[in-house]
Amino acid sequence: MCTILFASTRSLLKIASLLCIFTWLEVFYPSHILARQLQDSENTEDVVRRVRFSGNDDIKNRTLLTLVRTRTNREFLGIPQFTPWYYIWNLSNGRFGEEPAYLNRQTVGNDIERLTLYYESLGYLDVSVDTSIVEYQPDKMEVSFIINERTP
C-alpha cells in the first residue's frame, strides 16, 4: 500500500511540474510572439496601413471598425499614418514599440463573415460584403470592405 501511495504521489508531482512549466511558458513567452512566429512562417511581409469601408450609408465607420480584426498600427494623436511605435519597433530590432500589423487573409475572410452577420442581425437580410486588397506601396496594403446594404 505504501508503494502505491508513493507512486501516485510521484505521478502527481510530475503533473504539477508540467503544469508549472506550461504556465511559465505562457507568462514569459507571450502569445503575440507565437503569433508573430506563425505569421513569419507564412512568408508575408505585407503590412496593413489602411482599413476602409465603402457603401455603408446607415452604419458608421467607427462601429464597423470595432467589428473587424484587421487592424493598422496605432496612430499618434490621431494623425493618419503617423505610427511612431511601429518605427521604434523597426529601429530597436523588435525589442520596443509595436510590431507591424501584418495582413492575414484568413482574418479578412472572417471579418467579411462578421460584418455580414452584423448587418443580418440588424435586418439587412440581402447584404453583401466584399473586400479589395490593394498594394499602394511596396509591402503596404490597403484593405477596403465594400458593403452593399440593400435597405431592409
Phi, psi and omega in degrees: 000321180295323180290325178293317178297318179294320180293319180291328177294320178296319180292324176295321177295322178296316179296317179296320180292324176295319177297321177296319180296315180296321177295317178299317179298320181293323182284313187265355177229075190303158184293334179293333175289319177297319179296322179295321178294323176295320179294323178296327180289340177279353181058041176249131176241013181282122181257134178281119180251339179217140171234123184231159176232139175223148180087359179268092181275328186264335183249135182287152178302320182299321178294315181293326180295331177288341182273332185270151179259349175286119187231160169260174173287155182296141179263149180271123179056026178072011179283120184302131176063016173259098186238080184295331181295324177293318180291323176298319178300317179295318182289330183264013181057037175084010180273328181228162175090202185241127180292157182299147176274091183288149177283128176236111185294331177293321177296321178297318177298319177295325177296321178299315178297318181296317178295319179298314179296322179297312179298318179296325178292338177270359177104001177273080187285338180257023182292146172229135181236130178228173180223154175228123179247117186238133174269110183260346170215161179304125179065016177237120188247149172245125178254118179246128175262119183259116187245131172246101189290321184047081189318145185290000000 
